[in-house]
């Protein structure tokens, strides 16, 4: 029997934001009940993100996915405007819900001065 958890959180691996991510996780996710993936650019590489979601669903039965991008992301370079991040996050949610309509998908954008802002 596979172990179960509630959520998967996908963030960027940028060290400058880990404190903010940790604070958010502590406040919003139950300890020991989530998978955490850190990738350069957050949702920038859709194929990698999609694969991680598929694994978390299949192996751990997650029903909630939290996607986080952030300000001043070096993986995005000059294209990393707040507008671009929000568009990429929304597109990622759309793709996930097309494939897994039963998922709850939450989107957040982090600024250099913290905290995570919901993206609607």
Backbone as ProteinMPNN parsed JSONL, in Angstrom:
{"seq_chain_A": "XXXXXXXXXXXXXXXXXXXXXXXXXXXXXXXXXXXXXXXXXXXXXXXXXXXXXXXXXXXXXXXXXXXXXXXXXXXXXXXXXXXXXXXXXXXXXXXXXXXXXXXXXXXXXXXXXXXXXXXX", "coords_chain_A": {"N_chain_A": [[0.838, -1.186, 0.0], [0.558, 2.188, -0.873], [2.017, 5.069, 0.701], [0.098, 7.861, 1.9], [-0.577, 11.318, 1.245], [-1.587, 14.762, 1.644], [-1.06, 16.991, -0.042], [0.841, 18.559, -2.696], [3.513, 20.732, -3.007], [4.956, 23.011, -5.183], [7.749, 24.848, -5.737], [10.153, 27.438, -6.53], [13.703, 26.881, -6.448], [15.228, 28.884, -5.361], [17.32, 30.224, -2.987], [16.817, 32.575, -1.599], [14.155, 32.715, -1.019], [13.325, 30.62, 0.536], [12.818, 30.83, 3.309], [10.407, 32.296, 3.375], [8.761, 30.502, 1.982], [8.873, 28.317, 3.736], [7.605, 29.426, 5.986], [5.003, 29.837, 4.972], [4.261, 27.2, 4.371], [4.299, 26.037, 6.952], [2.156, 27.395, 8.095], [-0.007, 26.626, 6.489], [-0.05, 23.944, 5.644], [-0.346, 20.597, 6.782], [2.004, 19.17, 8.978], [4.182, 16.678, 7.72], [2.361, 15.787, 5.84], [2.572, 16.401, 3.176], [4.104, 16.619, -0.067], [7.114, 18.04, -1.308], [8.509, 19.967, -3.844], [11.226, 21.513, -5.357], [12.122, 23.537, -7.944], [14.149, 25.077, -10.399], [12.866, 28.091, -11.413], [10.246, 27.463, -10.738], [7.163, 26.917, -12.033], [8.119, 27.087, -14.593], [9.288, 25.074, -16.288], [7.232, 23.141, -17.728], [6.935, 20.382, -18.403], [8.477, 19.013, -16.504], [7.235, 19.811, -14.102], [4.639, 18.783, -14.526], [5.179, 16.044, -14.593], [6.05, 15.631, -11.954], [3.701, 16.191, -10.549], [2.068, 14.128, -11.51], [3.447, 11.899, -10.453], [3.204, 12.423, -7.667], [0.45, 12.267, -7.373], [-0.08, 9.6, -8.199], [1.644, 8.031, -6.562], [1.331, 9.002, -3.947], [-1.232, 9.896, -3.636], [-2.099, 12.605, -3.684], [-4.353, 15.378, -3.448], [-4.403, 18.022, -3.625], [-2.697, 20.706, -5.085], [-0.138, 23.017, -4.874], [1.185, 25.787, -6.379], [3.986, 27.821, -6.784], [5.482, 30.756, -7.809], [8.012, 33.36, -8.13], [9.113, 36.762, -7.538], [11.792, 38.404, -9.278], [13.02, 36.15, -10.445], [15.675, 34.336, -11.481], [15.841, 32.226, -13.245], [13.883, 32.746, -15.114], [14.888, 35.063, -16.158], [15.055, 38.13, -17.978], [12.471, 37.957, -18.892], [10.904, 37.477, -16.743], [8.596, 38.919, -15.596], [6.108, 40.198, -13.267], [3.582, 39.907, -14.463], [4.054, 37.903, -16.415], [4.742, 35.723, -14.756], [2.314, 35.329, -13.39], [0.638, 34.669, -15.542], [1.867, 32.266, -16.413], [1.507, 30.681, -14.132], [-1.305, 30.533, -14.056], [-1.799, 29.227, -16.494], [-0.552, 26.795, -15.95], [-2.238, 25.831, -13.908], [-4.605, 25.566, -15.381], [-3.858, 23.575, -17.246], [-3.314, 21.435, -15.493], [-5.861, 21.018, -14.346], [-7.307, 20.28, -16.583], [-6.253, 17.781, -17.089], [-6.487, 16.521, -14.592], [-9.217, 16.876, -13.207], [-10.224, 16.584, -10.659], [-8.461, 17.64, -8.853], [-7.463, 20.145, -6.462], [-6.147, 23.218, -7.118], [-3.875, 25.603, -6.221], [-2.535, 28.886, -6.518], [0.337, 30.948, -6.125], [2.274, 33.924, -5.697], [5.414, 35.102, -4.868], [7.01, 37.805, -3.33], [10.132, 39.608, -3.007], [10.213, 40.656, -0.439], [8.553, 39.017, 0.959], [5.204, 38.254, 2.013], [3.649, 35.252, 0.604], [1.517, 35.865, -2.133], [-1.811, 35.265, -3.073], [-2.78, 34.121, -6.324], [-5.293, 34.76, -8.484]], "CA_chain_A": [[0.0, 0.0, 0.0], [1.333, 3.419, -0.965], [1.747, 6.088, 1.71], [-0.784, 8.921, 1.407], [-0.414, 12.667, 1.776], [-2.662, 15.65, 1.205], [-0.738, 18.052, -1.004], [2.155, 18.744, -3.317], [3.85, 22.139, -3.217], [6.036, 23.188, -6.145], [8.319, 26.181, -5.633], [11.484, 27.606, -7.093], [14.723, 26.497, -5.468], [15.987, 30.079, -4.999], [17.578, 30.264, -1.546], [16.316, 33.812, -1.001], [12.725, 32.603, -0.729], [13.008, 29.427, 1.325], [12.241, 31.236, 4.585], [9.003, 32.635, 3.118], [8.068, 29.261, 1.641], [8.745, 27.543, 4.972], [6.572, 30.057, 6.816], [3.708, 29.556, 4.377], [3.991, 25.775, 4.554], [3.977, 25.818, 8.363], [0.833, 27.962, 8.379], [-1.088, 26.15, 5.618], [-0.013, 22.507, 5.363], [-0.146, 19.772, 7.971], [3.336, 18.551, 8.981], [4.248, 15.287, 7.307], [1.235, 15.422, 4.984], [2.746, 17.012, 1.864], [5.341, 16.459, -0.829], [7.664, 19.352, -1.665], [9.422, 19.939, -4.987], [11.828, 22.815, -5.655], [12.672, 23.524, -9.3], [14.523, 26.392, -10.916], [11.782, 28.694, -12.181], [8.904, 27.045, -10.318], [6.387, 26.25, -13.093], [8.705, 27.419, -15.899], [9.462, 23.867, -17.104], [5.967, 22.455, -17.556], [7.065, 18.93, -18.481], [8.985, 18.536, -15.216], [6.171, 20.026, -13.121], [3.576, 17.829, -14.818], [5.648, 14.715, -14.173], [6.054, 15.595, -10.49], [2.301, 16.1, -10.12], [1.617, 12.769, -11.807], [4.033, 10.995, -9.454], [2.611, 12.694, -6.356], [-0.913, 11.721, -7.407], [-0.059, 8.145, -8.291], [2.35, 7.393, -5.453], [0.935, 9.477, -2.619], [-2.654, 10.226, -3.619], [-2.373, 14.011, -3.38], [-5.565, 15.948, -4.044], [-4.19, 19.48, -3.625], [-1.404, 21.116, -5.632], [0.17, 24.424, -4.631], [2.234, 26.222, -7.294], [4.512, 29.114, -6.34], [6.558, 31.441, -8.526], [8.448, 34.503, -7.331], [9.729, 37.967, -8.083], [13.235, 38.385, -9.524], [13.444, 34.771, -10.704], [16.776, 34.334, -12.435], [15.589, 31.213, -14.264], [13.086, 33.428, -16.136], [15.66, 36.158, -16.728], [14.342, 39.381, -18.235], [11.057, 37.661, -19.165], [10.243, 37.178, -15.482], [7.773, 40.005, -15.056], [4.977, 39.69, -12.486], [2.522, 39.5, -15.388], [4.434, 36.608, -17.005], [4.619, 34.686, -13.721], [0.896, 35.068, -13.153], [0.131, 33.951, -16.713], [2.392, 30.901, -16.385], [0.831, 29.969, -13.045], [-2.687, 30.264, -14.48], [-1.739, 28.205, -17.532], [-0.237, 25.531, -15.282], [-3.465, 25.374, -13.252], [-5.518, 25.146, -16.442], [-3.384, 22.28, -17.766], [-3.515, 20.409, -14.468], [-7.284, 20.731, -14.189], [-7.737, 19.539, -17.783], [-5.799, 16.404, -16.938], [-6.937, 15.993, -13.295], [-10.249, 17.815, -12.76], [-10.52, 16.389, -9.243], [-7.464, 18.341, -8.035], [-7.555, 21.534, -6.042], [-4.878, 23.832, -7.507], [-3.707, 26.946, -5.672], [-1.435, 29.621, -7.126], [0.888, 32.03, -5.309], [3.422, 34.691, -6.186], [6.181, 35.604, -3.732], [7.862, 38.981, -3.539], [11.386, 39.538, -2.261], [9.998, 41.024, 0.946], [7.579, 38.094, 1.534], [4.695, 36.882, 2.06], [3.093, 34.763, -0.661], [0.242, 36.469, -2.524], [-2.629, 34.4, -3.935], [-3.019, 34.503, -7.713], [-6.64, 34.281, -8.847]], "C_chain_A": [[0.881, 1.246, 0.0], [1.008, 4.361, 0.198], [0.919, 7.219, 1.098], [-0.38, 10.262, 2.012], [-1.441, 13.567, 1.111], [-2.303, 16.526, 0.015], [0.665, 17.906, -1.572], [2.361, 20.236, -3.451], [5.069, 22.196, -4.125], [6.475, 24.642, -6.07], [9.599, 26.247, -6.453], [12.502, 27.203, -6.024], [15.559, 27.674, -4.967], [16.09, 30.216, -3.471], [16.988, 31.485, -0.865], [14.871, 33.707, -0.533], [12.372, 31.449, 0.204], [12.374, 29.772, 2.669], [10.754, 31.561, 4.419], [8.188, 31.383, 2.791], [7.839, 28.425, 2.903], [7.662, 28.114, 5.878], [5.175, 29.727, 6.287], [3.327, 28.09, 4.61], [3.577, 25.477, 5.995], [2.566, 26.287, 8.694], [-0.307, 27.281, 7.624], [-1.112, 24.651, 5.323], [0.289, 21.735, 6.645], [1.233, 19.105, 7.903], [3.274, 17.074, 8.591], [3.15, 14.838, 6.372], [1.347, 16.057, 3.596], [4.075, 16.573, 1.253], [5.797, 17.847, -1.22], [8.686, 19.171, -2.782], [9.921, 21.356, -5.216], [12.556, 22.713, -6.995], [13.067, 24.938, -9.706], [13.387, 26.921, -11.774], [10.39, 28.274, -11.757], [8.189, 26.307, -11.432], [6.959, 26.484, -14.494], [8.833, 26.199, -16.816], [8.258, 22.958, -16.895], [6.108, 20.936, -17.542], [7.534, 18.352, -17.153], [7.904, 18.667, -14.142], [5.068, 18.983, -13.305], [3.95, 16.425, -14.346], [5.639, 14.59, -12.648], [4.63, 15.484, -9.938], [1.78, 14.687, -10.35], [2.169, 11.785, -10.773], [3.401, 11.183, -8.087], [1.181, 12.155, -6.287], [-0.875, 10.201, -7.325], [0.549, 7.492, -7.05], [1.821, 7.772, -4.079], [-0.506, 9.958, -2.537], [-2.984, 11.677, -3.321], [-3.631, 14.482, -4.109], [-5.47, 17.467, -4.158], [-2.796, 19.76, -4.151], [-1.26, 22.613, -5.426], [1.365, 24.783, -5.506], [2.668, 27.629, -6.914], [5.636, 29.569, -7.268], [6.929, 32.679, -7.724], [9.084, 35.612, -8.15], [11.234, 37.745, -8.275], [13.774, 36.972, -9.733], [14.492, 34.76, -11.815], [16.611, 33.279, -13.517], [14.76, 31.799, -15.416], [13.882, 34.52, -16.84], [14.803, 37.395, -16.918], [12.849, 39.164, -18.508], [10.249, 37.469, -17.887], [9.491, 38.333, -14.857], [6.668, 39.409, -14.182], [3.834, 39.198, -13.38], [2.818, 38.13, -15.988], [4.291, 35.48, -15.983], [3.161, 34.323, -13.483], [0.271, 34.301, -14.327], [0.594, 32.499, -16.712], [1.729, 30.072, -15.288], [-0.597, 29.595, -13.45], [-2.743, 29.188, -15.563], [-1.438, 26.837, -16.918], [-1.48, 24.971, -14.594], [-4.452, 24.838, -14.292], [-5.135, 23.77, -16.984], [-3.614, 21.16, -16.756], [-4.979, 20.021, -14.348], [-7.877, 20.037, -15.417], [-7.414, 18.064, -17.622], [-6.368, 15.738, -15.677], [-7.996, 16.922, -12.702], [-10.59, 17.689, -11.276], [-9.541, 17.121, -8.318], [-7.952, 19.72, -7.596], [-6.192, 22.134, -6.353], [-4.861, 25.274, -7.024], [-2.46, 27.58, -6.264], [-0.997, 30.757, -6.211], [2.078, 32.659, -6.008], [4.106, 35.295, -4.977], [7.025, 36.797, -4.162], [9.094, 38.859, -2.658], [11.218, 39.862, -0.781], [8.938, 40.152, 1.621], [6.189, 38.663, 1.385], [4.13, 36.473, 0.699], [1.717, 35.375, -0.907], [-0.543, 35.497, -3.392], [-2.763, 34.991, -5.337], [-4.364, 33.898, -8.097], [-6.752, 34.024, -10.314]], "O_chain_A": [[1.831, 1.347, 0.776], [-0.142, 4.441, 0.631], [1.035, 7.496, -0.095], [0.097, 10.329, 3.145], [-2.085, 13.18, 0.135], [-3.146, 16.779, -0.846], [1.533, 17.234, -1.014], [1.484, 20.941, -3.952], [6.076, 21.53, -3.884], [5.684, 25.554, -6.308], [10.064, 25.244, -6.996], [12.187, 27.19, -4.834], [16.513, 27.468, -4.216], [15.083, 30.31, -2.77], [16.687, 31.439, 0.328], [14.417, 34.525, 0.266], [11.218, 31.325, 0.616], [11.473, 29.063, 3.119], [9.935, 31.143, 5.237], [7.063, 31.224, 3.266], [6.75, 27.891, 3.114], [6.888, 27.363, 6.471], [4.277, 29.382, 7.055], [2.199, 27.789, 5.002], [2.613, 24.747, 6.227], [1.864, 25.652, 9.48], [-1.455, 27.345, 8.062], [-2.106, 24.145, 4.802], [1.082, 22.174, 7.479], [1.589, 18.534, 6.872], [2.425, 16.324, 9.072], [3.003, 13.642, 6.124], [0.338, 16.233, 2.912], [5.023, 16.212, 1.951], [4.975, 18.737, -1.44], [9.596, 18.347, -2.691], [9.128, 22.296, -5.264], [13.479, 21.915, -7.158], [12.367, 25.895, -9.374], [12.988, 26.282, -12.748], [9.419, 28.703, -12.381], [8.562, 25.179, -11.755], [6.328, 26.108, -15.482], [8.515, 26.287, -18.002], [8.256, 22.111, -16.002], [5.455, 20.27, -16.738], [7.04, 17.309, -16.723], [7.685, 17.739, -13.363], [4.62, 18.372, -12.334], [3.127, 15.713, -13.771], [5.258, 13.548, -12.115], [4.391, 14.762, -8.97], [1.125, 14.116, -9.479], [1.433, 10.934, -10.274], [3.091, 10.201, -7.412], [0.758, 11.643, -5.25], [-1.547, 9.593, -6.492], [0.016, 6.503, -6.546], [1.855, 6.963, -3.151], [-0.955, 10.384, -1.472], [-4.043, 11.961, -2.761], [-3.929, 14.049, -5.222], [-6.354, 18.113, -4.722], [-1.825, 19.136, -3.723], [-2.157, 23.384, -5.765], [2.427, 24.17, -5.399], [1.837, 28.521, -6.743], [6.613, 28.851, -7.48], [6.253, 33.019, -6.753], [9.523, 35.417, -9.284], [11.863, 36.995, -7.529], [14.857, 36.638, -9.253], [14.208, 35.135, -12.952], [17.18, 33.416, -14.6], [14.921, 31.387, -16.565], [13.59, 34.865, -17.985], [13.922, 37.676, -16.105], [12.053, 40.094, -18.369], [9.029, 37.314, -17.947], [9.734, 38.682, -13.702], [6.326, 38.237, -14.339], [3.198, 38.188, -13.08], [1.928, 37.283, -16.063], [3.78, 34.407, -16.305], [2.815, 33.145, -13.387], [-0.532, 33.391, -14.121], [-0.199, 31.596, -16.979], [1.425, 28.897, -15.491], [-1.041, 28.472, -13.212], [-3.631, 28.336, -15.55], [-2.016, 25.833, -17.333], [-1.75, 23.774, -14.684], [-5.057, 23.783, -14.1], [-5.993, 22.905, -17.157], [-4.055, 20.07, -17.118], [-5.307, 18.839, -14.257], [-8.846, 19.288, -15.297], [-8.216, 17.201, -17.982], [-6.69, 14.55, -15.686], [-7.696, 17.681, -11.781], [-11.185, 18.6, -10.7], [-9.784, 17.207, -7.114], [-8.748, 20.365, -8.279], [-5.175, 21.611, -5.897], [-5.732, 26.067, -7.38], [-1.454, 26.907, -6.487], [-1.822, 31.439, -5.603], [2.783, 32.023, -6.791], [3.457, 35.932, -4.147], [7.662, 36.788, -5.216], [9.104, 38.104, -1.686], [11.999, 39.393, 0.046], [8.468, 40.478, 2.71], [6.054, 39.589, 0.586], [4.137, 37.264, -0.245], [0.866, 35.404, -0.019], [0.003, 34.955, -4.353], [-2.848, 36.207, -5.507], [-4.55, 32.683, -8.044], [-7.812, 33.618, -10.79]]}, "name": "protein", "num_of_chains": 1, "seq": "XXXXXXXXXXXXXXXXXXXXXXXXXXXXXXXXXXXXXXXXXXXXXXXXXXXXXXXXXXXXXXXXXXXXXXXXXXXXXXXXXXXXXXXXXXXXXXXXXXXXXXXXXXXXXXXXXXXXXXXX"}
